[in-house]
Amino acid sequence: MKNKRKPPVIRKGQRKPYIKATTQEMEERIEFVARCLVRQLSKMEIHKAIKLKFNIEWRMTDIYIAHARRYLQKQSRMSKEEAKDIGIGVLLDVIRTDPKQRVQAEKRLSEIFGYNAPVKLQPVGEDGIGPAEFIVHVSEKELPKAK
């Protein structure tokens, strides 16, 4: 059975014709994006690569990135919690062994656990007229202990 496609149609609000991808094409694109994620390419680099290879716009690329993440998670046969535990172990090892990358590893841990000080944007000053200012609330518990 031949794979017959309908001719592309330009609908109202579209600039170029849309052709729905076949299942095989979708699988190829998802695997390509998964390989990009494994190589730790940034989102912008993935967008550029998929635009060059498949001529796909950024909205659809974001959908493929989400599919690729689910695909990689399924392939790893590991829950998010297990992956988080392994990643935290690696980061803690980096903190203990490599002083050059310690700051980056500590920053990543703070992102994972969310123990950064919360930042609140106050749109006006106390008088109701002044400029916007940032207020940072830090409790004594959140401050690092002096060595």
Phi, psi and omega in degrees: 000125182281148179273092181270133178249148174285151177295143182295145182240138173261113180271170180300130180091352179264148178262331181224160183292150180249130175236124180289136181287148175284167179300319179297316179296319179297316179298319179297317181292319179297317178295323177297313179295322178299318177296323177295319179295320179296323178282002177061040174286148178288167180299320180296318179294322177296317178301316180295316182296316183287331176293318179292316186282316187245354183056053181247140181286168188294327181296315179290327177297320177299322178294318178295325177297317178297316178297319182294322177297316178296321179298314180295321179295319179294320180292328182284341182053045183222140178282166179298322180296318179296318179295320179297317179298317179296314180298320179293320177300317179296316180298320178295323176296320178297317180299321182285329189255320188249102182294334181291323183260008182299316182298317179295319180293320178294323178297317179296319177298319180294328176291320182295311185271348176068036179260021171289152178294133179291142180245130181242132178267122177255114189295330180226163178288180182295330180281355179085357184243327189299173181288165178293146178218153178266135178242125180251124179256119180232126177271163180299327180295327184280343181287139178291147180281141179288142181263000000 
